[in-house]
Every structure is written in structure tokens, then in C-alpha cells.
Amino acid sequence: MEYMISVITATFNSEGTIRNLIDSLMRQTDQDFYWIVADGGSNDKTVDIINSSGIKNVDLVSEPDFGIYDALNKAVVRCKSEYYVVIGSDDTFYCDAIENFKKNIMDGVDIVAANILFNGKLSKPKNKPIWLVAQMAFISSHSAATLIRTALHDELGFYSRKYPIAADQDFIMKVGMSDDKNIIKADFIAGCFNREGVSSVDKFGALIESFRVRVDRGLNKYVQFLIFFYKFIFK
């Protein structure tokens, strides 16, 4: 069975990077996807570049938002496909990403977790306990490497505005820690993740939010304090 996939991107003044993403979408061996772009009201050429991209199925909305996860929530609401994958405006897919995601969809699958090239190194979901690696026990990267069943948001809610940096971690952990959810770890590289996002630039803020997510998801707060201080000192 074939499933239409939506690709979701949040943009804001992304004219310096969006062309690389567009090129990677244009090179997909499987062009049967929608590209939903939630733009935060860019005042550069981002919207013009997207409108002239040549991608056949584009759904673009450009208006002020409250950050990346507010933008993603707007895009998810507009999503009419069974599955979607988020990719940042500065990230890129390998040419067979959409094709490989589809190959790994089967009945009852909630998430397909692929591998990602991160900072020049291959990243995979980690075979380690949740209390130690949190969402990385389930996925390698929320952006570009995780195909999500859209209806999960009807069951578990949208990306929480409580976490401006780590709402993706919160949502993935909700899914992964639910007993009735099915996550497939697929052995292919979906693309390249860029380190220029908020979670990479604001490392201290990301560390604090990651700690909050872990504790709010029920992980032992004393253990998480130790992990927090270890990462704060040594990473």
C-alpha cells in the first residue's frame, strides 16, 4: 500500500539555506509528497524562493508565529496525509529519503526512525535506557529522520508551547513511552542535520529544557540532575 507523505518545514528569514533543502526535495526519487511550509512572516526572499521552487505540491502559509513549534503545529493541522516528516530549512534529505520512508511503512506503524548524518558523523537511535538518552532511545533526530503518523497528535496532543526548544523531545518521549505505540528503527540514512538550529546554538537553554522534559515524563529527577550536571560540565 502506498502512503502519501507530507514534508513539514518551519521557516523564518531562511533565504540563505532554503535552496539546499529545495534542491534535495527536487532530487527525490519518489516525488509523491506534499511540502507544507509554515513561515513566520519572513521579510527576506524566503517566500519568493519557495513559491518559485518548482516543487509541484506546496502548501505555504506565511504569518507571525510564536516560534518553531507553533509553526509546526500549524503545519500539522494543515497536513492531510497519513504520515509526515519534519525537516529544518537548513537541513537536507538524501535523494531516496521519501522512497525509503515509504518502504518501511506497514500497518500499525506510528513512527519510522531513520539514521541521520549529524555534524559529519552517523547518528542512529541508541540502544540505551530511556533514563540515560531520553528520546534518543527511539530516534536519531526529530528533523529529517523521523516519520510520524499524523493521527498521533489527536491522541497525544500537539507540540507543547511549554518547551520552546525541546517540544519535539517531549512529544517523541510521549510516543515512545506509550505501551501501545509501534516504532520501527529503519536502517537507512535519511539526510543531513545542520547544527545551526536553536537547540544547537542555545545549548544551555536546550540542556535545561531537556532536563524538564525528562522529569515531566516521569524519569527520576535525582538521576536527571546528575546527568544534567555531567553534560553541563563536560559537554
ABEGO torsion letter per residue (X at the ends): XBBBBBBBBBBBGAAAAAAAAAAAAAABABABBBBBBBBAGBABAAAAAAAAAGBABBBBBBBBBAEAAAAAAAAAAABABABBBBBBAABBBBAAAAAAAAAABBBGBABBBBBBBBGGBBBBBBBBBAAAAEAAAABABABGABBBBAAAAAAAEBBBAABAAAAAAAAAAAAAABAABBBBBBBBBAEBBBAABAAAABAAAAAAAAAAAAAAAGBBAAAAAAAAAAAAAAX
